Amino acid sequence: MDTDNIKPGFVKLVCSDKLKYHEKYTEAMVEKNDSLILSSLLFRDQRVDEMRKSFTDTIAHGPCATYVSEWNVETDSVFCFSCKTWPRVATEWIARVRINNWPSPDLISDIVCDGCLVVPIGNPNSGESHMDWRLSFSLAEKKLVHSFNYTQFLCYEVNDLLCSYFLKTTLFFCIEEENIIWNKENFFGCFWTCIRRLMKWVSDEYCPNYFIKENNMFEGRIYGRKSKMLLDFLSNLYSEGVDSMRRIPLLSNLRHNPATIPMAIEERECRCDLQLLETSSKLDPQFRWRRRIKLLLNICKEMQQSTNGIMKTTSTFMSYGVVCRTVPFLYFDIHTNSTNKTRYIQIQSLKQFIQQNCMFGDVCTESCCSLLYFI
């Protein structure tokens, strides 16, 4: 295999002396720089022509031959060579730092021992694509998928909405790098994590191959208008949140019991904010900021009903802001407009408010709440 002056993830197959005289390959050889290169295009077309002798409707489809079998099932046959050594261009994958210990060292060793495949399809942006072959890690990917837990596999299966290969790549990176809990209760949070990463890739027009990060799988496929269309689709999917997922047949068992449908992280945060504001609005009527809290609460509720994801997120930030600014004034009202007994009762009523605030506020919010305890 020759990898000089070629895009990462692709190789040229230089014919050995033994292969030069092999009847099966001689017609697919191309001469270059005093060497014989096995042409991926000629090799695939020869195999397709051979398939047509048995299945007349056979057509070339990427590195495959697509035909309808005797059982009336559309079938893809892939022509490839097996490479028993792990390619040097993918060495980084072996030594990669993995915070979640996935894949495990034993699985990595098992995958490396199997090597990879070389399939007859070239880089479409190369002037010598007819001579290029692509490295395929489909066997390794199969073993990785078999190591998934239930939630990870469920994310993998929900691919009717997207190109399954891009989603699978996104899932591999998220399992390896993201610090999230992969369980059924957090399914939507896990899925939205994958979608957010895919949206970032589409926006950058760069999707790294899981085994060879330098190989941009969007190159020549997702760019310009196509990139914008895909990004719009993903943005709409993300904005719809849980409602968009309930329409997927695979999740129909969750559809009829809303209590079993986990919320996305953003939706859960938004509901916590609304709960906080509800508590704030029920404080003692004499608080001068009570009216403002109640007004903001109504605004946030209206924004939460919106189908616009940006509006939902904005409501969360608004509620954070009002919490930071409200606590000092509440304390001021308690100590300036109350008797000792009333003041004690009012401070006690603020405890729930403070505890909720600290659960999801920032450092400034926590410091502000802490002052109320110590003053």
C-alpha positions as CSV (number, residue, x, y, z in Angstrom):
1,M,0.0,0.0,0.0
2,D,1.3,3.4,-1.0
3,T,0.1,6.4,1.1
4,D,2.4,9.1,-0.2
5,N,0.8,12.3,-1.6
6,I,-2.7,11.0,-1.0
7,K,-5.5,12.1,1.3
8,P,-5.6,10.3,4.7
9,G,-7.9,7.3,4.5
10,F,-7.0,6.4,0.9
11,V,-4.2,4.4,-0.5
12,K,-2.8,3.1,-3.8
13,L,-2.2,-0.6,-4.4
14,V,1.2,-1.2,-6.0
15,C,1.2,-4.6,-7.7
16,S,3.8,-7.1,-6.6
17,D,5.7,-9.3,-9.1
18,K,3.4,-12.2,-8.2
19,L,0.3,-10.2,-8.9
20,K,1.6,-8.7,-12.2
21,Y,0.9,-12.0,-14.0
22,H,-2.3,-12.9,-12.3
23,E,-4.9,-13.3,-15.0
24,K,-7.7,-11.9,-12.7
25,Y,-6.0,-8.5,-12.2
26,T,-3.8,-7.8,-15.3
27,E,-6.6,-5.9,-17.1
28,A,-7.1,-3.6,-14.1
29,M,-3.5,-2.5,-13.9
30,V,-2.3,1.1,-14.7
31,E,1.3,2.1,-15.1
32,K,2.7,5.0,-13.1
33,N,6.3,6.0,-12.4
34,D,7.6,2.6,-13.6
35,S,5.2,0.8,-11.2
36,L,2.0,-1.0,-11.9
37,I,-1.0,0.3,-9.9
38,L,-4.2,-1.7,-9.4
39,S,-7.0,0.7,-10.6
40,S,-10.0,0.7,-8.2
41,L,-12.3,1.8,-11.0
42,L,-11.2,-0.9,-13.5
43,F,-11.2,-3.6,-10.8
44,R,-14.7,-2.7,-9.6
45,D,-16.1,-2.5,-13.2
46,Q,-14.7,-5.9,-14.0
47,R,-16.3,-7.4,-11.0
48,V,-19.6,-5.7,-11.9
49,D,-19.4,-7.2,-15.4
50,E,-18.9,-10.6,-13.9
51,M,-21.9,-10.2,-11.7
52,R,-24.1,-9.3,-14.6
53,K,-23.6,-12.8,-16.0
54,S,-25.8,-14.1,-13.1
55,F,-27.8,-10.9,-12.4
56,T,-28.5,-8.8,-15.5
57,D,-29.7,-5.8,-13.6
58,T,-26.4,-5.4,-11.6
59,I,-25.2,-1.8,-11.4
60,A,-22.1,-0.2,-9.8
61,H,-22.9,1.7,-6.5
62,G,-19.8,3.2,-4.8
63,P,-17.5,0.2,-4.1
64,C,-20.4,-2.2,-4.4
65,A,-22.4,-4.1,-7.0
66,T,-26.1,-3.7,-6.4
67,Y,-28.5,-6.3,-7.8
68,V,-31.8,-8.0,-7.0
69,S,-31.3,-11.5,-5.7
70,E,-33.3,-14.6,-6.6
71,W,-35.3,-13.9,-3.4
72,N,-36.3,-10.5,-4.9
73,V,-34.2,-8.7,-2.3
74,E,-31.9,-5.7,-3.3
75,T,-28.4,-6.8,-2.3
76,D,-25.0,-5.1,-2.2
77,S,-21.8,-7.1,-2.8
78,V,-18.6,-5.3,-1.8
79,F,-15.4,-6.2,-3.6
80,C,-12.4,-5.6,-1.3
81,F,-9.0,-6.8,-0.1
82,S,-8.2,-7.7,3.5
83,C,-5.3,-5.9,5.2
84,K,-4.1,-7.9,8.2
85,T,-1.9,-5.1,9.5
86,W,-3.2,-2.0,11.1
87,P,-2.6,1.1,8.8
88,R,0.0,3.5,10.1
89,V,-2.3,6.5,9.3
90,A,-4.7,5.2,12.0
91,T,-2.0,4.7,14.7
92,E,-3.3,7.8,16.6
93,W,-6.6,5.9,17.3
94,I,-4.7,3.1,19.2
95,A,-3.0,5.6,21.6
96,R,-5.8,8.1,21.9
97,V,-6.6,9.3,25.4
98,R,-10.0,8.1,26.4
99,I,-11.7,9.5,29.6
100,N,-14.5,7.0,29.6
101,N,-12.3,3.9,29.0
102,W,-14.3,3.1,25.8
103,P,-13.4,1.2,23.8
104,S,-11.7,-1.0,26.3
105,P,-8.0,-1.9,25.9
106,D,-9.0,-5.5,25.1
107,L,-11.5,-4.4,22.4
108,I,-8.8,-2.1,20.9
109,S,-6.3,-4.9,20.8
110,D,-8.9,-7.2,19.2
111,I,-9.7,-4.6,16.5
112,V,-6.1,-3.9,15.7
113,C,-5.4,-7.6,15.2
114,D,-8.1,-7.9,12.6
115,G,-6.7,-5.0,10.5
116,C,-9.0,-3.3,8.0
117,L,-10.4,-3.7,4.5
118,V,-9.4,-1.9,1.3
119,V,-12.4,-1.1,-1.0
120,P,-12.4,0.0,-4.6
121,I,-13.6,3.6,-4.4
122,G,-11.3,6.7,-4.7
123,N,-11.3,10.2,-3.4
124,P,-13.8,12.1,-5.6
125,N,-11.7,15.3,-5.3
126,S,-8.5,13.6,-6.4
127,G,-7.2,13.8,-10.0
128,E,-6.3,10.1,-9.6
129,S,-9.4,8.8,-8.0
130,H,-9.6,5.9,-10.5
131,M,-6.4,4.6,-8.9
132,D,-7.2,5.3,-5.2
133,W,-8.6,2.8,-2.8
134,R,-10.4,3.6,0.5
135,L,-9.5,2.2,3.9
136,S,-12.6,0.6,5.4
137,F,-13.0,0.0,9.1
138,S,-16.4,-1.6,8.8
139,L,-15.3,-4.7,10.7
140,A,-14.0,-2.6,13.6
141,E,-17.2,-0.5,13.6
142,K,-19.2,-3.7,13.9
143,K,-17.3,-4.7,17.0
144,L,-17.7,-1.3,18.5
145,V,-21.5,-1.3,17.9
146,H,-21.7,-4.8,19.5
147,S,-20.1,-3.3,22.7
148,F,-22.9,-0.7,23.0
149,N,-25.2,-0.7,26.0
150,Y,-29.0,-0.4,25.5
151,T,-29.1,3.4,25.4
152,Q,-26.1,3.7,23.1
153,F,-27.7,1.1,20.7
154,L,-31.0,3.0,20.8
155,C,-29.2,6.2,19.8
156,Y,-27.6,4.2,17.0
157,E,-30.9,2.8,15.8
158,V,-32.6,6.2,15.6
159,N,-31.0,6.9,12.3
160,D,-34.0,7.1,10.0
161,L,-33.8,10.9,10.3
162,L,-30.2,11.2,9.3
163,C,-27.4,9.6,7.3
164,S,-26.7,6.6,9.5
165,Y,-22.9,6.7,8.9
166,F,-22.5,10.3,10.1
167,L,-24.7,9.6,13.1
168,K,-22.7,6.5,13.9
169,T,-19.5,8.4,13.7
170,T,-20.9,11.1,16.0
171,L,-22.0,8.5,18.5
172,F,-18.5,6.9,18.6
173,F,-16.9,10.3,19.4
174,C,-19.6,11.1,22.0
175,I,-19.2,7.8,23.8
176,E,-15.5,8.2,23.8
177,E,-15.2,11.9,24.8
178,E,-18.4,13.2,26.4
179,N,-18.8,13.1,30.2
180,I,-22.5,11.9,30.3
181,I,-24.4,9.0,31.7
182,W,-25.5,6.5,29.1
183,N,-28.7,5.1,30.6
184,K,-32.3,4.9,29.6
185,E,-33.4,7.7,31.8
186,N,-31.0,10.0,30.1
187,F,-31.6,8.8,26.6
188,F,-32.8,12.2,25.2
189,G,-29.9,14.0,26.8
190,C,-27.5,11.6,25.2
191,F,-29.2,11.9,21.8
192,W,-29.2,15.7,21.9
193,T,-25.5,15.6,22.8
194,C,-24.9,13.7,19.5
195,I,-27.1,16.1,17.6
196,R,-25.3,19.2,19.0
197,R,-21.9,17.7,17.9
198,L,-23.2,16.9,14.5
199,M,-24.6,20.4,14.1
200,K,-21.1,21.8,15.0
201,W,-19.6,19.5,12.3
202,V,-22.1,20.5,9.7
203,S,-21.6,24.2,10.5
204,D,-17.8,23.7,10.1
205,E,-18.3,21.4,7.1
206,Y,-15.8,19.0,8.7
207,C,-16.7,15.5,10.0
208,P,-13.6,13.6,11.1
209,N,-13.4,9.9,10.5
210,Y,-13.5,8.1,13.8
211,F,-10.3,6.2,13.1
212,I,-8.5,8.8,11.0
213,K,-9.4,12.3,12.2
214,E,-7.5,14.0,9.3
215,N,-10.0,12.4,6.9
216,N,-12.9,14.8,6.5
217,M,-15.9,12.7,5.5
218,F,-17.9,15.8,4.5
219,E,-15.4,16.7,1.8
220,G,-17.1,16.7,-1.6
221,R,-20.4,15.6,0.0
222,I,-21.7,18.1,2.6
223,Y,-20.9,21.7,1.7
224,G,-22.4,25.0,0.6
225,R,-26.2,24.6,0.0
226,K,-26.3,21.0,1.2
227,S,-24.6,22.0,4.4
228,K,-27.1,24.7,5.0
229,M,-30.1,22.4,4.3
230,L,-28.7,19.8,6.7
231,L,-28.0,22.4,9.4
232,D,-31.5,23.8,9.1
233,F,-33.0,20.3,9.4
234,L,-30.9,19.5,12.5
235,S,-31.7,22.9,14.0
236,N,-35.5,22.3,13.6
237,L,-35.1,18.8,15.0
238,Y,-33.3,20.2,18.0
239,S,-35.8,23.0,18.5
240,E,-38.7,20.6,18.6
241,G,-37.0,18.7,21.4
242,V,-38.8,15.7,22.8
243,D,-41.8,16.1,20.6
244,S,-39.8,15.3,17.5
245,M,-38.5,12.1,19.0
246,R,-42.0,10.8,20.0
247,R,-42.8,10.5,16.3
248,I,-40.1,7.9,15.7
249,P,-41.6,4.4,15.5
250,L,-38.7,2.9,17.5
251,L,-39.7,5.0,20.5
252,S,-43.5,4.2,20.2
253,N,-43.3,2.2,23.4
254,L,-42.5,5.5,25.2
255,R,-45.1,7.5,23.4
256,H,-48.2,6.3,25.2
257,N,-46.7,6.8,28.7
258,P,-45.3,10.4,29.0
259,A,-44.1,9.7,32.5
260,T,-41.5,7.2,31.0
261,I,-40.1,9.7,28.5
262,P,-37.0,11.4,29.9
263,M,-36.6,15.1,29.3
264,A,-33.7,16.6,27.4
265,I,-31.2,18.5,29.7
266,E,-32.3,21.9,28.4
267,E,-36.0,21.1,29.0
268,R,-35.3,19.9,32.5
269,E,-33.3,23.1,33.3
270,C,-36.1,25.2,32.0
271,R,-38.7,23.5,34.1
272,C,-36.4,23.9,37.2
273,D,-36.2,27.6,36.5
274,L,-40.0,27.9,36.2
275,Q,-40.4,26.0,39.5
276,L,-38.0,28.5,41.1
277,L,-39.9,31.5,39.8
278,E,-43.2,29.9,41.0
279,T,-41.7,29.7,44.5
280,S,-40.4,33.3,44.3
281,S,-43.8,34.7,43.3
282,K,-45.5,33.1,46.3
283,L,-43.3,34.9,48.8
284,D,-44.7,37.6,51.2
285,P,-46.9,40.1,49.3
286,Q,-45.1,43.1,50.8
287,F,-41.9,42.3,48.9
288,R,-41.5,45.1,46.3
289,W,-39.9,42.7,43.7
290,R,-42.7,40.1,43.9
291,R,-44.7,41.8,41.1
292,R,-41.6,41.8,38.8
293,I,-40.9,38.1,39.5
294,K,-44.5,37.2,38.7
295,L,-44.4,39.2,35.4
296,L,-41.2,37.4,34.4
297,L,-42.7,34.1,35.3
298,N,-45.5,34.7,32.9
299,I,-43.1,35.7,30.2
300,C,-41.0,32.6,30.7
301,K,-44.0,30.4,30.5
302,E,-45.1,31.9,27.2
303,M,-41.5,31.5,25.9
304,Q,-41.5,27.8,27.0
305,Q,-44.6,27.2,24.9
306,S,-42.8,28.5,21.9
307,T,-41.5,26.0,19.3
308,N,-38.4,28.2,18.9
309,G,-35.4,26.6,20.7
310,I,-33.7,30.0,21.1
311,M,-36.7,31.4,22.9
312,K,-36.8,28.4,25.3
313,T,-33.1,28.9,26.0
314,T,-33.5,32.6,26.5
315,S,-36.2,32.0,29.1
316,T,-33.7,30.0,31.1
317,F,-31.1,32.8,31.0
318,M,-33.7,35.3,32.0
319,S,-34.7,33.4,35.1
320,Y,-31.1,33.0,36.1
321,G,-30.7,36.7,35.9
322,V,-33.7,37.6,37.9
323,V,-32.6,35.2,40.7
324,C,-29.2,36.9,41.0
325,R,-30.8,40.3,41.3
326,T,-33.7,39.5,43.5
327,V,-32.2,37.8,46.6
328,P,-30.4,41.0,47.9
329,F,-33.6,43.1,47.5
330,L,-35.7,40.4,49.3
331,Y,-33.2,40.4,52.2
332,F,-33.4,44.2,52.2
333,D,-37.2,44.2,52.4
334,I,-37.1,41.7,55.3
335,H,-34.7,43.7,57.4
336,T,-36.3,47.1,56.8
337,N,-40.0,46.5,56.8
338,S,-40.5,43.7,59.4
339,T,-40.6,43.1,63.1
340,N,-38.2,40.5,64.6
341,K,-40.9,37.7,64.6
342,T,-42.1,38.5,61.1
343,R,-38.5,38.7,59.9
344,Y,-37.7,35.3,61.3
345,I,-40.7,33.7,59.5
346,Q,-39.9,35.4,56.3
347,I,-36.2,34.2,56.4
348,Q,-37.4,30.7,57.0
349,S,-39.7,31.0,54.0
350,L,-36.8,31.9,51.8
351,K,-34.8,28.7,52.5
352,Q,-36.5,26.7,49.8
353,F,-36.0,29.5,47.4
354,I,-32.3,29.6,48.2
355,Q,-31.8,25.9,48.0
356,Q,-33.4,25.7,44.6
357,N,-31.3,28.6,43.4
358,C,-28.1,27.0,44.4
359,M,-28.9,23.8,42.6
360,F,-28.5,25.4,39.1
361,G,-27.3,28.9,39.5
362,D,-23.8,30.1,38.7
363,V,-21.0,31.1,41.1
364,C,-22.3,34.6,41.4
365,T,-25.8,33.2,42.3
366,E,-24.4,30.8,44.9
367,S,-22.3,33.6,46.6
368,C,-25.3,35.9,46.7
369,C,-27.4,33.2,48.4
370,S,-24.6,32.4,50.8
371,L,-24.6,36.0,52.0
372,L,-28.3,35.7,53.0
373,Y,-27.4,32.8,55.4
374,F,-24.5,34.6,57.1
375,I,-25.7,38.2,57.4
